[in-house]
Amino acid sequence: MKKLSLVQVACLQATSAVLCAVIISPAQAQSAPQSNLTDIPEIIVTASRSEQDLQTAPVGATIITRAQIESAGVVDANEAIRKIGGVAGKSDLTGGREYSLDLRGFGATADNNTVVLVDGIRLTENEQAPARLSAISASLIERIEILRGGASVMWGEGATSGVINIITRKDAKAGLTGQVSAGAETYGGRDGTAVLRIGSESGKAVFDINARSSTSTGYRMNNQSAQDVVSMGLTAREGALGTRVRVDQEISNNRLPGSLNVAQFTADPRQATPTNLQNFGGLKQTRFSTGLDYNFGAWTAIVDMGIKNKSSLSSYSGAAPTTTTSTVTQFSPRAVYKSTIGNTALTGNVGLDSNQWLYNNNGASDVNFNTTTRTGTQSNRAVFGTTDWLFPTQTRVVAGYRAENVMKTSQDATTAPTLTMLANKLNARELSANQTLQKGVDIYVRAATSYRMANIDDYTNTNPAVPLRPQTSKDKELGIKLRQGSNHFTARYFLQNTVDEIYLDKSLNSGFGYNVNIGPTKRSGIELEGTKDIGSRVTLTANMQVMSAVFDGGVNAGKHIPLVNEQTIAVRAAYRMDDHQSLETALRMLSSAYYGDDVSNTCATKTPSTRMLDGLYRWKNNAFDFSFGINNIANVSSYTFAYTCAKGGLYPDPGRTFRAALKYNF
């Protein structure tokens, strides 16, 4: 098969030999000392909104730990997910750090098919905008959980390709501790971070404040950026009662270099065309989240609440700025029951999700690209429940159901009195089972359904005579998990069939396109990941995804879905030279992809396949931590996003980048 031959070719490459070693011999783990780089927590909260043992949970998930983030020298959550988690990313339109993350081959709509959370509170937008993961500093992260595949039972609309849950740090020693750091990188990059943590003597309360400021002149012309982020949190527990509060604010400003065609990219990937030299954008976002949990016997009552206010502006070719404001509120009460019935352990989880979204855009475009004022609302009301049974045979069965009512409205000033309304009653189901064959060896099977409704940018750029239907998907997954000490390996096969997928058809509306429900699509493939300690000093980690994402019906049946990297590989090798020094190298590989409008797969050009090699040297003691790294050592010229075959419309990725950072811990 073609797909398998690609894997074999990759493994034959010298730089990918690490991946083959991890995949071929995961069970040959010796009793090497546990590595502080690979000590993966035994819990995952993403799948069920309650703690589960990762080894026996009937899901396949990727966990990125704080130690891995520190070792890799990444600066924010987006970079960690791409470089450590092996998730394919497409460069954003600002040429900055907010790469679009694609878990399972959704291409241009990846952001709208992935739910992103911070401590269980949604960041995901109700418009064509990615969740702002570059604003979550590495110093704030305890771990990142990546669950691939449909997860609408627990997380509702948009959780079709998966869920990314970022867990913030809540630990602190008694008294005052903290960190200050300064970094510099190529292309005028400057970065400063200050962290302060205060822990009570009893260990029951922790306060933290994280502040980060970064600027860059950018890889390209008219690519300057500045970002300031502040995050404050308080966690406390007294007896059966726990509380948590967090406030985050991001202010960012960017010059927008715009796209290039292939000839311009070949001549000089750092240029910006004269028509784009006046383009700029800015954003201010404030998030408030809080939660309570109270334990009484076998029951725990939990309430999560969140409010997000966002305002942004952008200007193109000297035109008046377009301004957008939105407010999102979330209220999620639930109850968790944990007990035993005979020799069977039972965990039940039942709850409500209520979300409200208000939106105003002054300067939006209608389907014919006329300037207008657009307003919108969205209301989600859902009930959900799961049961998790662990039988004496070490068989674990999880069943879940969700029912959700969604109401969306939109109105453009140019089309008043027409008011677009979408109202649907949706549901999702999940049934999964895990069987422990022996300690450290588990197999699991999972089936789930998920759904997505059109967002405001989808249903205001469509043919009014053809309303958009909800998108629904069915997932099937089979996996095996092996673990011995800090060495582990996971392999999973997945199949996802989607009906009424929401997609922009550029052949309509005189080439401007309409969003439509396309014929059925199919995504299938294998995912492999593993970690292996070699002796006490070397740790190898690898992630691989080999998949097929195709149109399964209609005029383009059998054609590949554009902007999908069907093969991705991330391999890391960490060498601990001594108690203070370490070296880490990383290889990231992405296959080529069809341009965004090339649904017929006939364009002569595709985005290039890439092989990016990074390296990092790190020296640390109790107080100081110095690192020096090089990203894209070979200075490969590449682009991961291009939206039109005829004109290119591509956005270059940065060339070779040197980065140095010094941290002081107190």
Protein Blocks (a to p, Z undefined) as FASTA:
>chain_A
ZZlmmmmmmmmpmklmmmmmmmmmmmlcccbdcdfklmccfbdfklnopacdfklpccdd
ddddfklmmmnopabfklmmmmmnopacdddfkopakdcddfkonajmmmmmcccdeehi
afbdcbdcdddfklmcfklpmbdcddedjfklmnoghilnbccdddddfbdcehjddddd
ddddehhiacdddddddddfklpaccdddddddddebjbghiaccdddddddddddehjb
ccdddddddddddddebjadfklmmmommbccfklmmgccddddddddddddddehjbcc
ddddddddddddddeehiacdddddddddddddddddddehjaccddddddddddddddd
ehiacfkopacdddddddddddddddddddfkopacdddddddddddddddfklocbdcd
dddddddddddddddfbghiacddddddddddddfklmmmccfklccddddddddddddd
ddehjbccdddddddddehiacddfkggnhnopaddddddddddddddddddehjlbccd
ddddddddddfedjkgoiacehiafbdcdddddddfblmbccddddddddddddfklmno
pafbdcddddddddddddddfkbccddddehklopacdfbdfbfkloopacddddddddd
ddddZZ
